[in-house]
C-alpha cells in the first residue's frame, strides 16, 4: 500500500507502525525531504528494515511518483493531501481505492459505537470532555481522530465489540467518510467559522460540504448534536437533531469563555443521550481543565497569569480568546495568513489589549494599521521577554497567534512547545 504524507505532527506514525506490524508492504511518500522528515523517520526506525513477519517500509521523499499510485491495494491519503491532487486522480484512474485512517478504522472496527466531533473551533475540547465523562462512568471508551498523539488504525488492536470510540474529525478527515459513505452513530457539529481558506481557495461552501459528511450518511436511529451557533442551520437530515444549550452546563466550569460553554454543552448532550448520570457529568465538567494549547493557564509569575492558546490559528479564534477575559490583556500574536477576514478582530484589539507584541508573518501585516498599541518583534522569544517586562501584577499575558505557524515553526504544536519551553525559563 502507499501512504501519502508522513509529516512532522507524529499523527501518521502510529498508523504506519500498525500497518508495518501487520506485515503490510508499506511505501511512504512525502513532498518534504528526508532531512526535513528526519524526526519522523527516526521514530519508525525499528519498522524500516524487513524483519520476521514484516516487509519493512520504503520511503520516496522530496517528491511523488505516479508509479507509486499504481499496483497497490489502496492509497492511504493524509488529511492535508488534496482530493484533486494529480496523484490521487491517477490512482482513481487505475482503480486504486483511496482511504483515510479514521474512516478506514470505522470500516474495519468490530461492532462499536462511533461518536464523531467536528466544527471549526472546540473540536478537541468537546471530544476529550466526552471521552472523560464516559470514562468516569465506567464505559469501555477509546479516544482518537485529530487528537495529538493518537492514531486511529492502531486502535484496532484495542477495541472490542460493544466499545465506544470518540473521534475528533477535521473537514479533511471527513473526506474519507464521504469516500466510505459512512457517518458516526452520534455526530457533534460544534460551530462553523472561517478557516483553511488557503486549502479551500476561499470556497466556504466546499468547506461546509466536507464538514457535512459527519451527518450526511447517518441513519434514522442516529443522532446529530448541533452547537448553539449551529441551531437551525442544518435541515433535511435523516437522523434526529438535538440542539445543545448552555443552560444545561453545570455552574462550576474551569474553562474561560462563551465558546467553551458551548463546547461543554455539546459534550453534555452526548452524555445525556448515553444516559450518563447527572452527578457524573457534573463532577467531570467541574474537574475538566483546558487542553494544552487551547486557552490554557500555564504559569503565574508574580501575579501575572500566562495563557497558551497556540491552537488559535484564525482571527476568529483569537477574537473568542480575547472575549473570554473582562480586562485588557498583553497579547502575543502573529503568523501566516490562511485567508480569513480580520475585520472583527481589528475592531476589538484596541479595547481588549494593553499592548500587542506582533511576530512576523503575512497575517500580521493585516493588523498593523489598527489603533491598538502594537510593538513588532523579531520572534517568539523576543515577544515573551518584552511582554513579561511590561506586565504588572494582576495582568494577563495571552499567546493567541490568530494565524498559521508555518513561517517560523513546523506546525502549531511545535509553536506551542517552543512557547512552553520559553515560558518555563522565565523568572
N, C-alpha and C positions, 0 to 999 in steps of 0.2 A: 504494500500500500504506500501511497505518497502522502506525507504530511506537509502541508503548506503553511509555513510560518512557525519558526522556533521562538523567536522573540527573546526579550530580556525580563519580562514580568515574572517568569517562572511558572506561569499557569499551565503551559503546554507540557512541561517536563513530566508531570505525573501521568498524563495521558500517553506520552511517548514511551515512558518507562513501562507502563502497564502493557502496551502493545508488544514491546520487546520481550517482556516476561512471558507473554502468551506464546512466544515463538514466531511472531509475525516478522516477515521481511519488511523492514521499515526504511523508507527513503525520506529524509527530511530535507526540504529545500526552503531557502530564505534569501531575500534580496540583500540582507545585511551580510557583511563579510565574516569570515571565520574569526578574524581579530575582534570585531565588534561583538560577536556572539560567544567569545571565549568563556565567560562565566556560566552560560547555559550548557555549553558543550562539556565543561568540566563536571557539572553536576550529573551528567548522563554517562560519565566515564566507564562505569562498570558494565554498561549495556552496549557500549560502542563496538566492542570486538565480539565476534562469534564465540559462543561457548556451548556447553552441553544444553540442548533444548532451546538455544537462542540463535537466531540468524545474524544478530548484530544490527547496527544502524549505519546506513550510508548517508553521507551529507553532500549536498550540492548547494554551496553557499556563494553569495555575491551575484547570483543570477538564478533564473529559472530556465529549464529546458523543456521544450514541447514533448520530447520523448518520455519524460518522467510522468507525463499525464496520460500515458497510453499503457496498455497491457498491465494494469494493476487492478486489484479487487475493488478499491474505491479510493477517492481522494478525500482526506480529512482536512477541511478548509479552516484556517484560522479566522477569528472573527473580524480581523481588520482587512481581510482579502476581499476585494470587490467581486460581486457576482458576475459582473461583466468583464472581469479580467480575461484577456485572450487565452490564458492557460486554462482557466475554468471552463470557458466556452469550448476550447479544444477538447477537453476531457468529455464534455457532454456530447460533442460530435462523435466521439469514439465510443459512446455508450457507457462511459465510466460513471458510476454513482458518485454524487457529491454529498459528503456527510459533514456534520459538525459535532463536536464532542457531547454537548448536553443532549441534543436531540437523539444522537446515537445511543447514549446511555438510556434514555427513556424507552427507546425501541427494544433494547436488549435486556433491560432490568426485568426481574420477576414481577409478579403482581404487587406493585407498590402504589401508594397514593402519592401523586406529584403535586406539590404546591409551588407555583411559579410567581415570581415578583418582578415586575418591570415598571418603568417610569423614567423620567429624566433625572430626577433627584430623589434621594431617600431609599433607593432600592436596597442597598446594603444594610442600612439600619433596620428597615422593615423585615428583611429576610432573616437577619440574625436574631431579632427580637422574637419572631415567630418560632424559630428554632429553640430559643432559650425557654419560651413558655411551654412548648411541647415536651422538651427535655425534663423540665421541672415537674411536669405532670406524669412523668414515668413512661412516656411513649418511646418506642424504638424509632428514633428520628435521625436523619443524616443531613448535613449541610453541604451545599455545592453551588456550582454555577460561577458567576462572575465575582467570586469572593477570593481575595488574595490568599494563596496557599492551599487552595482546594483544586482538585482535578476530578472531573465528572466520571470518566471511564474507570478510574481506579476504584470508584465506589462500588463497582460491580463485584468486587471481592468481599464487600461488607454487607450489602443489602440482602434481606430475606423477604420472602412473601409476607405481605401484611405490614411492612415497614412504611414509614413516611419519609419523603425526601423533599427538602425545601431548597429551591434553586433561585438564585438571583439571575435574571436574564436580560442582557442588553438587547438593543434593537438588532445588532449584528448576529448575536446568538440565536435570536428568534427567526432569522432567515432559515436556519436549519430546521426549525419546527415547521416552517412552510414547506420546505423540501419533503419532509416526512409526513406532512398533512396531519399533525397532531398538536394538541394543546394540553396544558396541565389540567388536572381534575378541579383544582381550586386555583384561580388566577387572580392576581392583585395588580391593578394598574394605578400607581400612586399619583402621577401627575404627568403633564406634557409641557415641556418648555423648549426653548431654542438650544440646540446643541448639535455637534458633529456636522455643521454646515459645510465644512471643507470636504467631508466624505459624501454628503448628500447633495452637494452643489446647490445649496440654498433651497432645496425642494422639501418643504415642510410636510407636504402630502406623502411623499415616499417614506419619510421618517416615521410618520404616523402609521403608514401601512405596515412597515416592518414591526412596529410595536404591536399592532393589532393581531398579529399571529398568536399572541398569548391567549386569545379567546376565540379566534376565528373557527377553530376546529373542535371547540368544546361541544359536548352533547347536552341533551335536555337535562340530565341529572347533575351536570357540572355547575360550578358557581363562579361568577365574576364579581370581585370586590373592587369598587371604584373609590379612590381617594376623594376627599371633599371637593377639590377643584375640578374633578372629572364628572361630577354629578350632571346627568342629562346630556353628556357629550357623546355617549355611545349607545346606540339603539340597534334594533333588529338583530339581536343575537339569540342563539338557541338556548344558551344557559340562563340561569337565574342571576339577576343583577342585585347586588346589595351595596348600598351607599354607606361608606364609613362616616362616622360622625364623632367629632372631638368631644361631644358631651359624654361619650362612653369611656373616655380616658380617665384612669384613676387620678386623683388630685395631686399626689406627690410624684413629680417627674424630675429626673436629673438632667434631662436634655433641654437646652435652651432653644427658644424659637417656635413660632407658629408652625413652621414647616415640620418640625419634629412631632408636634402634637398630631398633625395629620398622618405622619408615618405610623405613630403608635396606634392611632385609631384604626388603621388598616390591619395591623397585627392583631388587635383586639377582636376585630370581626372574624378573622380566621379562627382564633381560639374559640370563639362562641360557636361557630359552625361545628367545630370538632367537640363541642360540649365540655370544654375545659372549665373546671370550677372557677367562680369569680375570685375566690381568695388566692388561687394560684396565679391567675392573670395579674391581680393587683400586686402581689408580692414580687413577681418577676419584673413588672414595669417599674416599680419603686426602686428596685436594685439595679436596674439596667443603666450602664454607663455609655457615654458616646464612644463610637468606634474610632480607632486610630485614624487620624487624618480627616475626620469629619466633625469639625467644631468641637474638638476635644481639649479640655483644660489639661495642659501638660506640665506647667510649673507655676509656682508662686514665689517670686523673688522680691523680698522686702515689700510685700503688699501689692506688687504688680503681677497680675494674672496673665499668663501667656497661653493662647489657644492655637492649636494646629488644625487648619482647615484646608490642607493641601489638595484634597479631592474637589475643592471648588475650582472647576475648570471653565466656568462660564460666568459672564457678568450677572446673570440672574441668581446664580448660586451665591455670589458674593453679596448681592443685594439682600438675599434672605439671611445671610450670616450677620450683616450689619444691623438688620432689623430685629435681630434676636437680643440686642442689648439696648438698654434705656439711655446710657450715657455715651458721649463721644469717645471714640477709641483711637489708638495708634494703629494704623493699618499698614501691613506689608503686603504688597500685591504686584502683579505684573507677569507678563509672559507672552506667548504667541497667540495670535488671533485665530479663532476657529470659524469666524463668520457672524455670530450673533450680534445684534444691536447692543449698544452700551447706553442708550438714552436714559433708561430708568435708573441705572447705576449712577450715571453722571449727575442726575437730579438730586441724589441724596448724599453724595460724597461730602460736600461742604458742611452739611448739617449733622452728619453722623461720625465725622472723623476730626480729631485734633490735628493730626498730621499723617501724611501718607508717604511711605518710603517705597518708591516705584522702581522695580527691577527692569532690565531691558527686555524688549520684545515688540513685535508688530502690534500686539494687543495693547500694550502700554501706551503706544503712540496715540491711541484713540481716546485716551482720557487726560492727556497732558494739558488740555485747554480748559479744564474745569476751574471753578473758583476755589477749589479746595487747596489746602496748604500742602503742596507736593514737593518732595525732595527726590531727585533722581539719584539712584545709587548704582554702583558697578555690578554688584552681585548680591546674593542672599546673605552672605556673611556680613557685608557692609551694612545691609538693611537691619539685621538683627542687632549689631553693635550700636548703631545710631539710635535705634528705637528704644533700647534699654536705657540709653543715656538721657533721652528726653522724657521718658515715662516717669510719673510720680506715683507715690503710694495711692492705691485705690484705682489706678488706671488699668486698662486692658490693652494688651498687645495682641492683635489678631492677624495671623498669617492666613489670608484668604485670597489667593492669587487672581482668581477670576478669569484666568486664561490658561492655555495649554503650556506644557513644561518643556517641549522638545527642543527649544533653543539652547538650554543650558543643562538639561537633565535627560535621563533615559525615558522617564515617564513620571507621572505624578507621585507614584510611590517612592521612586528614587529621590524626587524632590522633597517629599515628606521625611524620608530617612535622613537626608542631609540636614534638613531643618532641625530635626530632633538632636542630632549629634552636636550641632552648633549651640542649641539652647541648653543642652546638658553641661556645656563648658562655661556657661555664664556664671558669674559670681556676684 
